[in-house]
Amino acid sequence: MNDNKHRPGVSRSDRLSAEGLTRLEKQLESGVNISSQVLAQWIKRYGDPAREIIKKHHRYRPEFDLIA
C-alpha cells in the first residue's frame, strides 16, 4: 500500500506568491477579457499589489475600492 497521499491543486502559499501576480500581469497584457468578478477575486487574494496591476492596465473599477 502506498502511504504517500497525492493532494491535487496548488498550495495556498504557492498560489499567493509573486508568481500569481505575474500571471495576472501576463493575462492583462495579453488582452484576456477578465470579468470584474474575477478581478475582484484577485484583489481579495493579493490586495494592493493586484490593485496596482489592474490600475496599470486600466481595468480598475470604482467598486473595487469597497474590497477590503
C-alpha positions, 0 to 999 in steps of 0.5 A, spaced: 500 500 500 502 506 498 502 511 504 504 517 500 497 521 499 497 525 492 493 532 494 491 535 487 491 543 486 496 548 488 498 550 495 495 556 498 502 559 499 504 557 492 498 560 489 499 567 493 506 568 491 509 573 486 508 568 481 500 569 481 501 576 480 505 575 474 500 571 471 495 576 472 500 581 469 501 576 463 493 575 462 492 583 462 497 584 457 495 579 453 488 582 452 484 576 456 477 579 457 477 578 465 470 579 468 470 584 474 468 578 478 474 575 477 478 581 478 475 582 484 477 575 486 484 577 485 484 583 489 481 579 495 487 574 494 493 579 493 490 586 495 494 592 493 499 589 489 493 586 484 490 593 485 496 596 482 496 591 476 489 592 474 490 600 475 496 599 470 492 596 465 486 600 466 481 595 468 480 598 475 473 599 477 470 604 482 467 598 486 473 595 487 475 600 492 469 597 497 474 590 497 477 590 503 
